[in-house]
Amino acid sequence: MSRPASSNPPGRSPLRRGALTPTLIVVAVAVVGFIFFANVWTDVLWYQQLGFFEVYIRENLARIITFLIGFAMMFAAVFFAIRIAYRSRPVYAPDAEARDNLNRYQAQLEPVRRVVMIGLPILFGLFAGSAAASQWQKALLFFNQEPFGQNDPLFNMDISFYLMTLPFLGFVTGFLISIAVVAGIAGILTHYLYGSIRLMERGIFTSRAAQIHIAVTGALFLVLLGINFWLDRYTTVQSNSGRWAGALYTDVNAVVPTKAILAVAAGLVAILFIIAAVIGRWRLPVIGTAMLVITAILAGGVYPWVIQQFQVRPSENTLEKEFIDRNIKMTRAAYGLDKIDVSAYNATTTATTGALAADAQTTANIRLLDPNLISSAFAQLEQYRPYYQFPQTLNVDRYMVDGKVQDTVIAVRELNPDGLSANQQTWVNRHIVYTHGYGVVAAKGNKFTADGKPEFLQSGIPSNGVLGNDNTYEPRIYFGENSPEYSIVGAPDGAPNREQDRPAGREGGGETQYTFSGNGGPNVGNWLNRILYSIKFQSSDLLLSDGVNAESQILYERNPRERVEKLAPYLTVDGNAYPAVVDGRVKWIVDGYTTSQYFPYSQPQQLQNATADSQTSAGRTVALPNSSVNYIRNSVKATVDAYDGSVNLYAWDDQDPILKAWQKVFPTVIKPYSEMSGDLMSHVRYPEDLFKVQRELLGRYHVTDPDSFYQNNDAWSVPNDPTVSEAVKQPPFYMSLQMPDQEKPAFQLTSSFIPQTVNGSARNILYGFLAADSDAGNEKGVKAESYGKLRLLELPTDTQVPGPGQAQNKFNSDPTVSQALNLLRQGASDVLNGNLLTLPVGGGLLYVQPVYLKSTGETSYPTLQRVLVAFGDKIGFAPTLDEALNQLFGGDSGASAGDVANNGQTPTAPPGTTTPPAGPTDAKAELKAALDEANKAIQDGQAALAKGDFAGYGAQQTKLSEALQKAIDAQNRLDATPAPTATPGATPSATPSPTPSS
């Protein structure tokens, strides 16, 4: 007989082809495993280098343990449900037709039965384990909980029960119910497939084994359901289904009792299922289940609805009064509003001469530099090189200057790799040569130069100023908000420097090189680490480059906020990290919050909505996640060193029970605030996002009387920002301010309130002013008692004190102001309104707004040209705040502003000459000549810019400012020309005209 021809291609061994598939599988698994190992091991190296390896280990152990427990429970339940059902299958099916169908299904399943019986439980186990692992924080808080020492008003349970016990028990109960349902369904399907359960003409046939299986599963499910009903009693105090959070009248008198009844009923029906499993009779459990469903519908749904509709609604104010009072008290406690100082402020709207004498210190510190507009001025004056950058929004802080606290607008000069030219965009340049920014730049908040530029306290390269120099503080910025993804730094002693450090001077000169000398990242000097990080960052250059040596470190995860979030995953991090020069280093200060959504009777807030304002909408600050909370504490102050990235976490609110619980979980990573230096203490401030959440709630919860709260006739809103076109809230402002009950000014975070906005409209008059004391003192480890004090000024509702929107409208509609601003807009320039500050001074409310002028060139920057002020219905408008205040308060405000030295400094003629008074004809000629001069300066500036002559462009900008000032002065002289005699009895305008510049 001839042998059949082989189907294998000639020359190929069947054995070799058969081994190819498993070989490819093994290689694929090995590659995936190595990539997984690379990510895990690089994380280990990163946490170890920072000294936070405890966080990595304990967090991942918690995830792994909860995953394994969840996996094991689901796997075991499904596996044994299937196995028990399979082993108890009947030997014969009831009839031939059914047997044929079953045999067909069973024959198809039999070849893979063992795989299915193992694979299906594994699959469900993986899903269950993943769900359990995501709840690792609830598990850790449950096992490490700390008491609050405060009980809820309904069940008299400690608050920790609701925040740390009940969420975990609820998760466990729900998880077990899911297991019972999934395992029960798997068992029933197996019974059906193997003939223990059959659908017949006379009904449903079930074997004895199937009956016991179903009865036990049903009983277990009902027991768990009963436990869930019982726990639901406690969750009523966390309910948000009513008009106010917490258990209200219907919950207390209908829902809570019916939940208890349903819990007992579920337990009784579970007993009936056990009895049915023993005696084999199903009538009682079926009847019991039907009654339980009916009871759940009637008692759990219909009865509470009837109580609400026919008993509560007609007398809601009376019946809900007690529960509204609980909501008010618990909400204020949960958000830290229970200790707020509220005082009446009978604000006047009349600007009288000398009114600011009692507020002289506050007046001297009024901030004129808008941190949202001045960034481009910092960039043009202090950037020096295109590979540097400043953030879009600068920060406001304070420093001691000449023995006095000086409000300061501050930023760091960060690296901008995208600023390199196209032929410089190489891997070596982006990751080895250009690695860091350089220096702090700071300007006085209350002063500016005569030509409208910031008056710098700290500037230049090398860095120099009142905050220090290269010898007294470390100016290099390796870790910042805009740092590159990763950099390779470090070299052996004696090796040549490869990092671009800083330019030698403003223009020209050589460049200096530097080698990082700190401990800022994991070592990549050995081949294993280089391979692992090459995989992590998908870069073959990192593996092959000769720029990586035995001492090289890799710096990554460099954003301060994200760095803290990764090291403290239990914290919600404030959207604005800010830099400060602290103890000879640049430190990023980051505020961290412990939050919960389970505080009883507390009104929930969506963090993203509550903290949204014109800053977040413009992308200037990071928006918080869209999560719901009803409890928040600024529990942690964190610092990130801008040079080496080292992180310190300090327990700022060390009485917060949630933080105490996390300190038990991670006992070594959070330091007491007693270890904070005095220098660091002096730069701590009240966090913005916490303040924004609190002010949002105060719109309603400044009212503490339940009747008034129910009527909601005194609700407030945060005013919209009048300086932007969108309808978004005005951000809070940092400033040094002396509140009426304070003896001296303090650094404060402030905001104002107007009547509640309804359908997008509101009366824009002022109802309240809120300030949070941000001075923590300057003593090592000692927190000032006044820090965090919230002070709320309530204005009488019958006093028509203009709100921010009205003040802005007065500025925009005043003819004198409009004429002057239109003149400034000539010559292809834009007029920019700065932030509108509100200050309770002079017995009323003072509004201050700087006005900036910016030409339309790409490299132009705003210069401060005018200041607008308002008090009541009067406004002032002058080149300096000091002049504007004097205009406003009858020629003498009674105090000097910070820019008093600039009065009359803008020259209109060469120094030492006297300009005779000009008549109308001369003034018109001067106006035309000044505008021609301004136009020429613009053209010459653009020509210099096209040549790359930045120094020439800056000189032309100065000429442009001087020409525009001459034009304004000429226009003022024209306006001052005597007008025709007024009609007797005519009333002069209440708005003073600007004082002409000398």
Buried (B, 14 or more C-beta within 10 A) or exposed (E): EEEEEEEEEEEEEEEEEEEEEEEEEEEEEEEEEEEEEBEEBBBBBBBEBBBBBBBBEBBBEBBEBBBBBBBBBBBBBBBBBBBBBBEBBBEEBEEEEBBEEBEEEBEEEEEEEEEBBEEBBEBBBBBBBBBBBBBBBBBBBBEBBBEBEEBBBBBEBBBBBBBBBBBBBBBBBBBBBBBBBBBBEBBBBBBBBBBBBBEEEEEEBBBEBBBBBBBBBBBBBBBBBBBBBBBBBBBBBBBBEBEBBBBBBBBBBBBBBBBBBBBEBBBEBBBBBBBBBEEEEBEBBBEBBEEBEEBBEEBBEEBBEEBBEEBBEEEBEEBBBBBBBBBBBBBBBBBBBBEBEBEEBEBBBEBBEBBBBBBBBBBBBBBBBBBBBBBBBBBBBBBBBEBBBBBBBBBBBBBEBEEEBBBBBBBBBBBBBEBBEEEBEEBBBBBBBBBBBBBBBBBBBBBBBBBBBBBBBBBBBBBBBBBBBBEEBBBBBBBBBBBBEBBBBBBEEEEEEBBBBBBEEEEEEEEBEBBBEBBBBBBBBEEEBBBBBBBBBEBEBBBEBEBBBEBBBBBBBBBBBBBBBBBBEBBBBBBBBBBBBBEEBBBBBBBBBBBBBBBBBBBBBBBBEBBBBBBBBBEBBBBBEEEBBBBBBBBBBBBBBBBBBBBBBBBBBBEBBBBBBBBBBBEEBBEEBEEBBBBBBBBBBBBBBBBBBBBBBBBBBBBBEBEEBBEEEBBBBBBBBBBBEEEBBBBBBBBBBBBEEBEEBBBBBBBBBBBBBEEEEBBBBBBBBBBBBBBBBBEEBBBBEEBBBBBBBBBEEEBBBBBBBBBBBBBEEBEBBEBBBEBBEEBBBEBBBBBBBBBBBBBBBBBBBBBBBBBEBEBBBBBBBBBBBBBBBBBBBBBBBBBBBBBBBBEEBBBBBBBBBBBBBBBBEEEEEEEEEBEEEBBBEBBEBBBEBBBBBBEBBBEBBEEEBBEBBBBBBBBBBBBBBBBBBBBBBBBEEEEEEEEEEEEEEEBBBBBBBE
